[in-house]
């Protein structure tokens, strides 16, 4: 019986730092090496030893119970079973504990190889395509050149040339021999450290000049080069190159110098861009879910890990039996591809790799990077964005009968949103005696529930948010009004602020819970308090719905020959009464005697020509606002709103705009649209 006292507190940290991990760091995270590709035993339904779900490495499947069943119960907490090696602890540790796979050969990390710019290529001072040739066994990189042997061969060539020239008398033959000498010299001088050559060139060079250079292939070749790099010396050398370089070359050299300096300051090594140990994430992060019929649904990451382990084990066995180089190279290449697919399968697909890992012909396997990145990834969906209680979502439709500060909330959605408040009131009124009983009454939707819901939402505000929330007016507060149906109704004049239309747009509803949040929603975030854009100060209700603009224009436009044209009325009220009795049409030109009220003061009690529609429009404007005797276009309506804001203040605008909307203007707009559609 062993007691494990080496407990790590993962919550004790001051900051998070992202950097390259050393092989030793990866091993320090690990609780054991995974050597088998198996996951669970389908007969016993238990995890396989040394497999991807091994309890000895990742912790017990059941709380305080070891694999063999010798120790059960919390009293054995911290003990490591001497029979099966499983620590007696909570099963939640399977969300924290990691394992590792020890690779038989170093492999490149795909992010540092194929990202733009390629960090490995920058450090080597070559192109990313050349580095890929080496790593995927399509080219050799020259790792060592003996300068003395190189000079010796050049001297031997010169001596041979001189001896052969003496025996030749023809000048043409001498010129040909000199040209051959220059070609051989150029060929020899091109053999430098770090140069990438293809397989044909390598075999050609090795036959001719194999005594003074060495070349290697695969990720191991570059890994060995990086291990021998002295970053301090390389930095000094790169600085000298930058001073001497031309403007075109200096950009690339500056990037290289930046990477070197970053590595020195962060105390990382370039060979850490290659993996000798692969961390295996906790099993709870890549679950296997049992289905009907004894089948299992498994995470794609498990399949990718299994592929890596199978290929790694095969390479290990081939090395043990000293298999030929051709076979070993092929195994190392497919191991590299398996690790690439595990880390980031999408990069391989985008770079045109033919060996993209797929679950079947149609679907690519989701790699570790795919599970982290994107909208559905760990960070954006699970860590930064989470499911919110007291919230709902539905399609929006126009609510022409609403006030500017109101929204129409479907009854069933409101009941779910305010359910805790309704339960509380049911208990207070002794209609139920516990939460379960109150919940049952809500499910039955008895009449008392709807009455309590009306009472609950009487003084409440809810927040409406339309994605994408690009400015602060993308989320506003409204007083909910219970409606039938399933769609949320919004006031037509807030569409501009939300950039909303009614072609299937959706909005999210959130309930501010605390009294402070409700007060903030009411006083600061309410729609009738946010009719000016914070950036420019322009009214958000200037770009009004087309129904209202169309109705205003249609109602205030004069038409020649309409019924009642030319009639004279002693005051505006009698003209409107005549319209109500059908004596005159609202677009007919009539003459009206101006009264002494402030609205008609500019006419000085004289007759003025107007239409009944214009009288009706002016009736919804403030009594002391001057009479508007012209067609109301979009531009003219914007001017009127600006003048109203300047004269009466922002607070006066919502009631006025609601009067314009609620009056017959919207009805005229809808009537006209229906008439045009019929035609």
N, C-alpha and C positions, 0 to 999 in steps of 0.2 A: 504494500500500500504506500503510494507516494502522494505527498501533499504539495500542490502547485501554488507557490506564493508569488510567482512572477506575473502579477496582474497589471496590465497596462490600462491607464486611465485615458481613454481616447477623447474625453471632453476637456482635459486640461491643456489648453493651448491659448496663446496670445494673438497669433497671426497665422495666415496660410501663405505659403510660398511655393510657387510652381518652378520646378527646375528639373534638370536631367537626373535620373536616379542611377546610382552606381549598382553593379551586381551585388555588392555587399548589402546595400540598402534594401534591395528586392528580397534578398535572403532574410534580412532582419524582420521584414513584414510577415514573412511566411511562417506557418506553423507546421510545415512538413512538405516533402517533395511528392508530387503526383507522378506515378510511373505507369499507371494503367489507364486505358481510355474508357473503361466501364463506368457506368453511372450507378444504376441500382440493379439488384438481382430481381428479375421479374418473377421468380418463384417465391422468394421469401419477402419481397417488397422492402428489403433493407439495402442500405448503401454498400457498395463493394469496397473491400479493403484496398488502400492505396489508389483508389479511383477518384473521380471528379466530385464525389459527394461523401468521401470517407469521413466517418465520425471522429476518428482519431485525430485527423488534421483540422477539421472545421468545427468540431463540437457535436454534442449529442442531438439526435432527432427529437427526443422527448426530454422534457425538463427533469434534471437530476436523475437520469437513468443512463447507465453505460450500455454499450453495444451488446455485450454478452448477458446482461441482466444480473450480474453479481451484486452491483450496488444500485439501490433504488431509494430515493427519498432525499429531502433537503439536508438531513443530518450528515450526509456524506459529502457536502459541498466542498469543492477544492481538491478532492482526492482524485488521483489518476489511477484507474483500474490496472492492476499488474497483469491481468489476463488479456484484455483487449486494447489497453492503452488509451481509453477514452476518459477525458476529464469530466467529473461529475459537476455539472453547472447548468445554467439555463440554456434552452435551445436557441434563444435570441442571439447568442454569440455567433450563430451561423450567418448572421447578417454582417458580421465584423471581421471574422477570421479569414485570412487569405492563405493560399498555398503557392507553390511555384513549380515550374517545369524546368529542369536543368537540361539545356540543349547540348547536343553532341558537337555542334559547330556553331560559331557566331553567325548571327543573321542581322541584316540591316533593319533599322526602324523605318517604316515606309514614310512617315511624316518628314523625316530629315532627308530622305532620298528623293521623293517625288513632289514635295511641296515647292512652290516657286517663291524665291530662288532656292535651289537645292543646297542645303547647308553642307552636306558632305562634299559636293562638287566644289563649292566655294573654298572650303578648307584645303582641298587637294589642288586647287588652281586649275581645274579642268572643266569640261562641260558635263551637264547632267546625263546626257545620252551616253557619253563614254563611261561614266560611273555605273550606269544601268547595265551596260554591256559586261562589265567586270562582275557585277554582283549576280547577274543572271547567267553567267558562264558562257557569254558570247565573245569575250575579249580578255586579254591579259594586261596586267599593269606591271610595268618595270619597277621592281622594288629595290634593286641594288645594282650599282655600276662601279666597277673597279677602274679608277682613273689611270692607274699605272699600267694595267693590262691593256686598256684602251689605247694609251699613247704608244705602248710597245707594238701593237698591231699596226698602228698608223706608220711607225718607223719601218716596220717590216715591209709594208706596202711601198713606201718610198724607195727602199733598197731594191725591192724586186723590180720596180718600175725603171730605176736607173740601169740595172743589169740587162733588162730586156731592151731598153732603148738603144744601148750600145750595139746590140746585135742587129738592129734594123737600120736599113739605109734609106728606105722610102719615107718621105715626109708625111704622106697620107697615113701610112700605118702608125707612124709616131703620134700623129694627131688623134687617131682613134684610140690608141693605147692611153694617151693622156686624158681623154674624155672618160674612159672607163675608170681610170684612177680617181678622177674627181667625183664620179658617181658613187664609187665605193666609200670614199672619204665622207661624202655628204650623208650617206646611209649610216656610217658608223657614228658620226657626230650627232645624228638625230636620235640615237639611243641614249636617252637621259632618264633619270629617275622620275617616276610619276606619269610617264607617257603611256597611253593605252594603245595597244596594237591588237589586230584581229588574229585569229588562230593561224591563218596561212602565213602572215608576216612573222608570227612567233616561231613557227617551225622553220621558216627560212632563216631567221636570225640565229636561232639556236644551233643550226648546223654550221653556219658561217662563223658566228662570233660568240658561241656559247660559253667561252672561257672568261669573258669580262663582264657579263651581266646576268642577273637573275630576274625572272618574271613569275608572277603568281596569278591565280584566277579565283574568283568568288569573293564573298563578303569577308572571308578570313584574311585575304590579302590586304584589303584596305584597313581592316581591324588591326592587323600587325603594324601597318604604317602609322596609324593614329597612336598606337601604344608607345611608339618610339619618338613621338613628337615632343619637343621641349617648347612649350607655349611662349615662354619668355623670349627665347632666341628667335622663334618664328615671328613674334610681334616686332622685334627690332629689325629683322630682315624685311618684313612687310612694310614697315615705315620707310626704310631706305628705298624700296621699290616704288612706293607712292610718291616720294620726292622726285625720283628720276622719270616717272611714267608720263606718257602723253595724256591729253585730256580724255580721250576715248577709253583708254585702259584704266584711268584713275578711278572711275566709278566702281568697277568690279573690285579693284584692289582695296578701295575704301570700305566696301561691304565686308570683304574678307577680314580686314583689320578690326572692324566693329565686332564681328563674331569672336575673334581671338581675344579681344579685350573683355568682352562679356564673359567668356569662359574663365578668364583669369580672375575677374572680380567676383564671380559666383562660385569659384573653386570647383569647377566641373572639368571633366576630361573629355577630349573628343571621341575616345573609344567608347564612351557611354552611349553614343548614338547607335551602337550595335548591341544586340541583346545576346547574352549568354545564359541568362535566367529570365523566364517569362512569368510574371505574376499571374496568379489565377484568382479571379474575383470571388467573393463569398458565394456559396451555393444559393442563398436566399435571393441574390441579385440575378440569378439565372435558373429559375425554378423548373421543376418537372411536375406537371399537374395531371393527376389521374383522371381518365375519361371512362365512359361506360365500356364494358366489354374487356376490361383489363388492359386497355391501351393507355398511352401517356402522351400528353402534349408537352414538348420541351422547348426551351429557349434556343434560338439559333446559335447563341454563343457556345452552348454545350457541344453542338456538332462541329464548330470551328476548333474548339479545344481538342476534341477527340481526333480530328484530322492532324493537328500538330503533334499530339502524343504518338499516334500511330506511325507517322513518318519519322519522328525523332527516334523511336524505339527501333525501327527498321534500319536507320542509319547507324545506330549504336551497334547492332548485331553485325552489320556489314563491315564496320571498322574492326570489330573483334576477330572476324575471320579473314581480315586483310584482303578485302575484295578489290578488284581492279579499279583504277582511277576513274575510268569512264562511268562505271556504275555509281561510285561515290559522289562524283560531280552531279550526276542526275538526281540522286537522292538529296544532296544539299540544295539544289535548285528548287525542287518541289517542296522542301522544308521551308525555304525562303518564301515561296508563294503561299504556303499555308499560314505562316506568321503574318504576312501582308494582309491576307483575307481576314484573319482574326482581329488585327488592329484597325484596319480601315478598308473595307471591301469596296466602298464607293470610289475611292481614289484609283484603285486598280481598274475599275470599270470605266471611269472617265479617261484614264490614260491609254485606253485601248487594249488592255491586257486580254488575251484570249482565254485565260484560265480563271475568270471570275467565278467565285464559289457560289453555287446556286443550290437551293433546296430541291427544286425541280426545274423544268425547262423555262418556266415563266417567272419565278421569283428568286431574287438574290437573297442570300442569307444576310441578316442584320449583324454587323460587326460591333465591336466595342465602341468605336467612334460614332456609329449610327445610333447606338443607344444613348449616347451622351449629347450629341448635337441635334439641332433642328427643333421645330416646334413641339414635336412629340418626345423630345429627349429628356434625360434625367433633370437637367438644370431648369429648362423653361417650363416643363410640365409639372415636375414633382417638387423641385426645391424653390424656384422663384414663383411659379404660378401654381396655386393649389385650389382644390375645390372649396368653395366658400359656402358656409351655412347661411340661411336666411337670404337666399338669392334664387332667382329664376330667370328664364329666358323664353322669349316668344317672338313671333312675327308682329310687326307693327302695322296698324291701319290708321287712317285719318279719323279724328274725333271732332266733327264740326260743332258739336254742342258743348264742348269743354271750355272752361276758362283757361287763360294763359298759364296759370299756376297748377292746373289739374292734369291728371292722366287717367285713362280708363284701364283698370286692372281687372282681369278675369276673376270671377268669384272663386273658382277652384284654386287658382294660383295664389290668390290673396289668403285663402284659408290655410294653405300649406305654409306660406311665408310667415303668417302671424299665429301659427299653431300654438307655440308656447304661451303667448299672451291670452289666446282663447282658452287654453287649458287652465291657466291661472284664474281667469274669471269664472269658468265653470265650477272650479273648486270653491271659490269665494262665495258664489251664489248657492252652493250646496246642491247643484244639479248632479254632481258626481263626487265620490269620496276618495278617489285616488286617480293617479295619472292614467292608468290603464282604462279605468271606467270613462274618464273624460275623452281619451283617444277613441274609444268605441262610439261615444256619442257623436264625435266629429266625423268618423267614418260613416255613421248612419245619416249624417247631415240633417239633424232635426231642426225645426224652425228656430228654436232658441239659439242654436249655434250661429245662424246668420245674423240674428239680432245682436248677439255679443260681438260678432265680427264687425258689424257696422259701428258699434260703440267703440271698439278697440281702435279702428283706423280713423276715427273722427278727427283727432288732433295729430295724426301721424303724417310724416313725409317719407317718401321712398326716393331712391336715386335711380335714374335711368342712364344707362351708359351704352353708347353705340360705338362698336369697334370699327376702325381704329380710332382711339382717343388721341387725336393729334394736337388738341389745345384744350384749355380748361373748360370750354363750353361743350366739350364732348361728353361730359357727365354733369347732369343737372338734377335738382330736386323737384318733386311734384307731389301734390296732395292726391292720394289715390281715391278714385270713384269706382265703386263696384259695378261691373258690367257682366252681361252674359257673353258666352262664347269663349274662345281660346286665344284671341289676338289682343295685344296691348294697343289701346288707343292713345294717340298723341295729338296735341294741338297743332293745327297746320302751320302756325307762325313760328314754331321752334324747329322746323325742318332745316332751315338755313344753318342754324348753329350746329346741329348734329350732322349736317351734310347728308340728310336722309331723304329717300324717296320711298315710294310704296310699291316697289317691284319685288318684294320678298325680303326686304331688310329685316334684320332681327335686332332686338335690344335686350340687354340684361337688366334685371331689377335687383336692387340691393336694399335691405332694410337697416337704417341706422338704429342701433340698439339703445345706447345710453341717452339720457336726457340732454347731455351736452352735444352729442352728435345730432340729435333731432333739432336742437336749437340752431346749430350751425347750418344744417340743411335748410331750415326755414328762413333764417335771416341772411345767409350768404349765398347758398347754392340754389335757391328757388329760381325757377325760370323767369318769374316776373321781376326779379332783382338783377337779372343778367341780360338785359336787352341791348347793352352796348358791348361791342367787341373790346377786350382788354388791350389789344395791340394798337388799334387805330381810333377807337372811340366811335366808330360808325355803328348805327343801329343794326342788330342782327335780324330784325324783322323788316329790313328794307327790301330784300329780295323776297317778296311775298309769293305765296302759292298762286299759280296762274289762274285758278278759279276766281280768286278775289280780284286780281288785276283785270281779268276779262269781264267780271261782273261790274266792276267800277266803270270801265270804259263803255260797256254796252249800255249801262244805265244813264250815263251823263252825256252820251253823244246825241246831238239833235238830228232829226230826220225830217226832211221836207215832205209835206202831204199827210202827216199823221193826224189821226182823229183829234179834233179840238184845237187845231193850229190857229193862232191869231186871237184866241180868247184873252180877255183882260180880267184880272182878279184884283179885288181891293187889298188883299193881304195873302201871305203864303199859306195860312191855315185853310182858307177857302179853296185855294188851288189844290191842296192835297185832298180835301174833302171831295172835290169834283172828280179827282182821279179815283178815289175809293168807290164812287157811284158809277164809274165807267163813262163819265162825260168826256174825259180827255185822256189821251195816252201819255205815258211817262216820258216819251221821247219827242213829243210835239212841242213846237216853239210857242210859248205863251208870254203875255206881258203881265207883270205883277207890280203893284204899288209898294214901294219900300216903306218899312215901318221905322219907328224911332229906336228900335233895339240896336245894341252895339254891332250885331252881325250884319245889319243892312245899313249901317250909318254912312257907308261910302256912296250910297245912292241918293242921299239927301231928300228922302221922301218922294223921289221921282219914279216914274215907271221904268222898269228894266226888263230886257228880254232874257228869258231863261227857259229851262225845261223842268217838268215835275221831278224827273230823275235827279237833277242837280239839287232841287229843294230837299229831296229825301236824303241825299248824300250829306248835305250840309247840316241836316238835323241831328246826325250822330256826332258831329264835331262840337267842341265847346261853344256855349252861347255867345261868348265875346270874341270868338275867332272870326275874322273877316270872311264874308261870303265868297266861295270859290265858284266862279261862273265860267267854267271851261271844261273841256273833256279831261277826264282823269286817266292819264296814262301812267305807266310804271315810273317814269322819270318825275312826273308831277306829284305822284303819291309820295315818292321819296322826299321831295322838297317839303311837302306838307308835314311829314313826320319829323323832319329835322327842325322845322319851325315850331312844332308843338313841343318838342323836347326843350328847345331854347326858352320858350315862353312859359311852359307849365311844369317843366322838370320831368325826370325819367319816371317818377312814380305815377304820373297821370297817364302815361301812354298805354299800359296794358288794358285798362277799362275802355279806352277809346277804340283800340284795335279790336277788342272783343265786340264792341257795338257794331263796328264795320262788318265784322265776320258774322255776327248773329242776325244782323238785319237782312233785308231781302237781297243784298248785293251778292252773297254766295249763291242764293237761290237763283238769281238772274244768270249767274255764271253757269250753273249746272243746267238750267233750262236751255241756255244758248248752246251748250256743248251737246245736249241731247238732240236739239233741233238740227245742228250741223251733222251729227252722226246719222240721223234719219235721212237727210238729204244725200 
